[in-house]
Amino acid sequence: MINDDSLTLLPELENVCSIEIFKGGLRKEYGKGDAEFDRLFSSIHSIFSTGRLAPAFCVSLHDDTVEQLNSGNWIKLNFSNIQTKNDLPFNCLLFRADKTYGLNLIRGYNNRFDGRCLYMDFSLPIEFDI
């Protein structure tokens, strides 16, 4: 587990108020207290506890990002208030739920998915059960 707050998102995860799952363009949202929210949150927290934030090379373009939600599996973490990490504000984080060694975390802010992303690096492959 990473103990340096600048390299982890664990403190910010405590402010997640809902989780949205996108599967092939279909969307489901689970609020805090829902059994499925608890299951998803526990899995995400466990996976993120093994990751380390690293410099991101990805930039999100809103229209392209929204279009991509129509294919593949995605997870969107909605926060109860604005979070800031590495001087980058966000009120949600969106990422593709693929088996991978790293995640581009697309920041949602002011109802847009524009700008620099965060990147979480993992030493072993991770996979989300959605």
MIDOSE-1310 file (N, C-alpha, C; in nm, 2 decimals, decimal comma, always signed):
residues 130
mind	+0,08/-0,12/+0,00/+0,00/+0,00/+0,00/+0,09/+0,12/+0,00; +0,05/+0,22/-0,08/+0,13/+0,35/-0,09/+0,08/+0,44/+0,02; +0,18/+0,49/+0,09/+0,15/+0,58/+0,21/+0,17/+0,73/+0,18; +0,22/+0,76/+0,06/+0,25/+0,90/+0,02/+0,12/+0,95/-0,05
dslt	+0,05/+1,05/+0,01/-0,08/+1,10/-0,04/-0,07/+1,15/-0,18; +0,05/+1,20/-0,22/+0,07/+1,26/-0,35/+0,07/+1,15/-0,46; +0,09/+1,03/-0,42/+0,11/+0,91/-0,51/-0,01/+0,82/-0,51; -0,12/+0,85/-0,44/-0,23/+0,77/-0,42/-0,36/+0,85/-0,44
llpe	-0,47/+0,78/-0,46/-0,60/+0,84/-0,46/-0,69/+0,79/-0,35; -0,63/+0,72/-0,25/-0,71/+0,66/-0,14/-0,78/+0,77/-0,06; -0,72/+0,88/-0,02/-0,80/+0,98/+0,05/-0,92/+1,03/-0,03; -0,90/+1,06/-0,16/-1,01/+1,11/-0,24/-1,12/+1,01/-0,26
lenv	-1,09/+0,88/-0,26/-1,19/+0,78/-0,27/-1,29/+0,78/-0,16; -1,25/+0,83/-0,04/-1,35/+0,84/+0,07/-1,46/+0,93/+0,04; -1,45/+1,02/-0,06/-1,55/+1,11/-0,10/-1,64/+1,07/-0,22; -1,62/+0,94/-0,26/-1,71/+0,89/-0,37/-1,85/+0,88/-0,32
csie	-1,95/+0,94/-0,39/-2,09/+0,93/-0,35/-2,17/+0,84/-0,44; -2,12/+0,81/-0,56/-2,19/+0,71/-0,65/-2,09/+0,66/-0,75; -2,12/+0,54/-0,80/-2,04/+0,48/-0,90/-2,13/+0,44/-1,02; -2,09/+0,48/-1,14/-2,16/+0,45/-1,26/-2,09/+0,35/-1,34
ifkg	-2,16/+0,25/-1,39/-2,10/+0,15/-1,47/-2,16/+0,16/-1,62; -2,07/+0,16/-1,71/-2,11/+0,17/-1,85/-2,07/+0,04/-1,92; -2,16/-0,04/-1,98/-2,13/-0,16/-2,05/-2,20/-0,16/-2,18; -2,11/-0,14/-2,28/-2,17/-0,14/-2,42/-2,27/-0,03/-2,44
glrk	-2,25/+0,08/-2,37/-2,34/+0,20/-2,39/-2,45/+0,20/-2,29; -2,48/+0,09/-2,21/-2,58/+0,09/-2,11/-2,52/+0,14/-1,98; -2,60/+0,22/-1,91/-2,55/+0,29/-1,79/-2,63/+0,25/-1,67; -2,56/+0,21/-1,56/-2,63/+0,19/-1,43/-2,55/+0,27/-1,32
eygk	-2,62/+0,33/-1,23/-2,56/+0,41/-1,12/-2,60/+0,35/-0,99; -2,50/+0,34/-0,90/-2,52/+0,29/-0,77/-2,47/+0,39/-0,66; -2,56/+0,42/-0,57/-2,53/+0,52/-0,47/-2,48/+0,46/-0,34; -2,41/+0,55/-0,27/-2,35/+0,50/-0,14/-2,46/+0,44/-0,06
gdae	-2,43/+0,32/+0,00/-2,52/+0,25/+0,08/-2,59/+0,13/+0,01; -2,59/+0,14/-0,12/-2,64/+0,03/-0,20/-2,54/-0,09/-0,20; -2,59/-0,21/-0,19/-2,50/-0,33/-0,18/-2,41/-0,34/-0,30; -2,45/-0,30/-0,42/-2,36/-0,31/-0,53/-2,26/-0,20/-0,53
fdrl	-2,30/-0,08/-0,48/-2,20/+0,02/-0,45/-2,09/-0,03/-0,36; -2,13/-0,09/-0,25/-2,03/-0,14/-0,15/-1,94/-0,24/-0,21; -1,99/-0,33/-0,29/-1,91/-0,43/-0,36/-1,81/-0,37/-0,45; -1,86/-0,28/-0,54/-1,77/-0,21/-0,64/-1,67/-0,12/-0,57
fssi	-1,71/-0,05/-0,47/-1,62/+0,04/-0,40/-1,51/-0,04/-0,33; -1,54/-0,15/-0,27/-1,44/-0,23/-0,20/-1,34/-0,28/-0,30; -1,39/-0,33/-0,42/-1,30/-0,38/-0,52/-1,21/-0,27/-0,58; -1,26/-0,15/-0,60/-1,19/-0,04/-0,66/-1,09/+0,01/-0,55
hsif	-1,13/+0,02/-0,43/-1,04/+0,06/-0,32/-0,92/-0,03/-0,31; -0,95/-0,16/-0,31/-0,84/-0,26/-0,30/-0,74/-0,25/-0,42; -0,80/-0,24/-0,54/-0,71/-0,22/-0,66/-0,63/-0,09/-0,65; -0,70/+0,02/-0,62/-0,63/+0,15/-0,62/-0,52/+0,15/-0,51
stgr	-0,54/+0,07/-0,40/-0,44/+0,07/-0,30/-0,30/+0,01/-0,34; -0,31/-0,07/-0,45/-0,18/-0,12/-0,51/-0,12/-0,04/-0,62; -0,19/+0,07/-0,66/-0,14/+0,16/-0,76/-0,06/+0,28/-0,72; +0,00/+0,34/-0,81/+0,08/+0,46/-0,78/+0,06/+0,56/-0,89
lapa	+0,02/+0,68/-0,85/+0,00/+0,79/-0,95/+0,14/+0,82/-1,02; +0,13/+0,84/-1,15/+0,25/+0,87/-1,23/+0,21/+0,98/-1,33; +0,31/+1,04/-1,39/+0,28/+1,14/-1,49/+0,19/+1,08/-1,60; +0,09/+1,16/-1,64/+0,00/+1,11/-1,75/+0,04/+1,18/-1,88
fcvs	+0,03/+1,10/-1,99/+0,06/+1,15/-2,12/-0,07/+1,17/-2,20; -0,18/+1,14/-2,14/-0,31/+1,14/-2,21/-0,38/+1,27/-2,18; -0,45/+1,32/-2,28/-0,54/+1,44/-2,26/-0,68/+1,40/-2,32; -0,78/+1,43/-2,24/-0,91/+1,40/-2,28/-0,98/+1,51/-2,37
lhdd	-1,05/+1,47/-2,47/-1,13/+1,56/-2,55/-1,28/+1,52/-2,52; -1,36/+1,61/-2,47/-1,49/+1,58/-2,42/-1,57/+1,49/-2,52; -1,59/+1,54/-2,64/-1,68/+1,47/-2,74/-1,63/+1,33/-2,77; -1,50/+1,31/-2,78/-1,44/+1,18/-2,81/-1,47/+1,09/-2,69
tveq	-1,45/+1,14/-2,57/-1,47/+1,06/-2,45/-1,61/+1,01/-2,43; -1,71/+1,10/-2,45/-1,85/+1,07/-2,44/-1,88/+0,96/-2,55; -1,83/+0,98/-2,67/-1,86/+0,88/-2,77/-1,80/+0,74/-2,73; -1,69/+0,74/-2,67/-1,63/+0,61/-2,63/-1,71/+0,53/-2,53
lnsg	-1,79/+0,61/-2,45/-1,87/+0,54/-2,35/-1,98/+0,44/-2,41; -2,00/+0,45/-2,54/-2,09/+0,37/-2,61/-2,03/+0,23/-2,64; -1,90/+0,21/-2,62/-1,84/+0,08/-2,64/-1,75/+0,04/-2,52; -1,74/-0,08/-2,50/-1,65/-0,13/-2,39/-1,71/-0,11/-2,25
nwik	-1,63/-0,14/-2,15/-1,67/-0,13/-2,01/-1,60/-0,01/-1,95; -1,68/+0,07/-1,88/-1,62/+0,19/-1,81/-1,68/+0,20/-1,67; -1,60/+0,27/-1,59/-1,64/+0,30/-1,45/-1,62/+0,45/-1,43; -1,72/+0,51/-1,37/-1,72/+0,65/-1,34/-1,74/+0,67/-1,19
lnfs	-1,64/+0,73/-1,12/-1,65/+0,76/-0,98/-1,70/+0,90/-0,96; -1,81/+0,92/-0,90/-1,87/+1,06/-0,88/-1,84/+1,10/-0,73; -1,78/+1,22/-0,71/-1,74/+1,26/-0,58/-1,85/+1,36/-0,53; -1,85/+1,37/-0,40/-1,95/+1,45/-0,33/-1,91/+1,60/-0,34
niqt	-1,79/+1,63/-0,37/-1,74/+1,77/-0,38/-1,61/+1,77/-0,47; -1,57/+1,88/-0,51/-1,45/+1,89/-0,60/-1,33/+1,84/-0,52; -1,25/+1,75/-0,59/-1,13/+1,70/-0,54/-1,02/+1,76/-0,62; -0,90/+1,76/-0,57/-0,78/+1,81/-0,65/-0,66/+1,72/-0,62
kndl	-0,60/+1,68/-0,73/-0,48/+1,60/-0,72/-0,38/+1,65/-0,82; -0,26/+1,67/-0,77/-0,15/+1,73/-0,86/-0,20/+1,86/-0,93; -0,27/+1,94/-0,85/-0,32/+2,07/-0,90/-0,43/+2,05/-1,01; -0,49/+1,94/-1,02/-0,59/+1,91/-1,12/-0,72/+1,89/-1,05
pfnc	-0,82/+1,98/-1,07/-0,95/+1,96/-1,01/-1,04/+1,86/-1,08; -1,13/+1,79/-1,01/-1,22/+1,70/-1,07/-1,34/+1,68/-0,97; -1,45/+1,65/-1,03/-1,57/+1,60/-0,95/-1,61/+1,46/-0,98; -1,54/+1,40/-1,09/-1,56/+1,26/-1,12/-1,43/+1,22/-1,19
llfr	-1,41/+1,08/-1,19/-1,31/+1,02/-1,26/-1,36/+0,91/-1,34; -1,33/+0,90/-1,47/-1,38/+0,80/-1,56/-1,26/+0,72/-1,61; -1,28/+0,59/-1,62/-1,17/+0,50/-1,67/-1,23/+0,38/-1,73; -1,16/+0,32/-1,83/-1,20/+0,20/-1,90/-1,16/+0,08/-1,81
adkt	-1,26/-0,01/-1,79/-1,24/-0,12/-1,70/-1,19/-0,24/-1,78; -1,06/-0,23/-1,83/-1,00/-0,34/-1,90/-0,89/-0,41/-1,81; -0,85/-0,53/-1,84/-0,73/-0,59/-1,78/-0,61/-0,51/-1,83; -0,54/-0,45/-1,73/-0,43/-0,36/-1,77/-0,32/-0,35/-1,66
ygln	-0,22/-0,28/-1,69/-0,11/-0,25/-1,60/-0,12/-0,10/-1,56; -0,21/-0,03/-1,62/-0,23/+0,11/-1,58/-0,36/+0,17/-1,63; -0,40/+0,28/-1,56/-0,53/+0,34/-1,60/-0,51/+0,49/-1,63; -0,57/+0,53/-1,74/-0,58/+0,67/-1,76/-0,71/+0,71/-1,69
lirg	-0,70/+0,80/-1,59/-0,81/+0,85/-1,52/-0,86/+0,98/-1,58; -0,97/+0,98/-1,65/-1,02/+1,10/-1,72/-1,09/+1,18/-1,62; -1,05/+1,31/-1,60/-1,11/+1,40/-1,50/-1,23/+1,46/-1,56; -1,34/+1,45/-1,48/-1,46/+1,53/-1,52/-1,46/+1,65/-1,43
ynnr	-1,49/+1,77/-1,49/-1,49/+1,90/-1,42/-1,57/+1,99/-1,50; -1,67/+2,06/-1,43/-1,76/+2,16/-1,49/-1,83/+2,09/-1,61; -1,88/+1,96/-1,58/-1,96/+1,89/-1,68/-1,89/+1,86/-1,81; -1,76/+1,85/-1,81/-1,68/+1,82/-1,93/-1,56/+1,73/-1,89
fdgr	-1,53/+1,65/-1,99/-1,41/+1,56/-1,98/-1,30/+1,61/-2,07; -1,25/+1,73/-2,03/-1,15/+1,80/-2,11/-1,02/+1,81/-2,03; -0,91/+1,80/-2,10/-0,78/+1,83/-2,03/-0,70/+1,71/-1,99; -0,60/+1,74/-1,91/-0,50/+1,64/-1,87/-0,56/+1,54/-1,78
clym	-0,52/+1,41/-1,80/-0,57/+1,30/-1,72/-0,47/+1,28/-1,61; -0,51/+1,19/-1,51/-0,43/+1,14/-1,41/-0,39/+0,99/-1,46; -0,28/+0,94/-1,42/-0,25/+0,80/-1,46/-0,21/+0,72/-1,33; -0,27/+0,60/-1,32/-0,24/+0,51/-1,21/-0,16/+0,39/-1,27
dfsl	-0,05/+0,37/-1,22/+0,04/+0,26/-1,26/+0,03/+0,14/-1,16; +0,03/+0,02/-1,22/+0,03/-0,10/-1,13/+0,14/-0,19/-1,17; +0,20/-0,26/-1,07/+0,32/-0,34/-1,10/+0,27/-0,48/-1,15; +0,14/-0,51/-1,12/+0,08/-0,64/-1,17/-0,04/-0,60/-1,25
pief	-0,09/-0,69/-1,34/-0,21/-0,66/-1,41/-0,33/-0,66/-1,32; -0,42/-0,56/-1,34/-0,54/-0,55/-1,26/-0,66/-0,57/-1,35; -0,77/-0,61/-1,29/-0,90/-0,63/-1,37/-1,02/-0,61/-1,28; -1,12/-0,54/-1,33/-1,23/-0,50/-1,25/-1,35/-0,60/-1,28
di	-1,42/-0,64/-1,18/-1,53/-0,73/-1,19/-1,66/-0,64/-1,19; -1,70/-0,60/-1,31/-1,83/-0,52/-1,32/-1,93/-0,60/-1,39
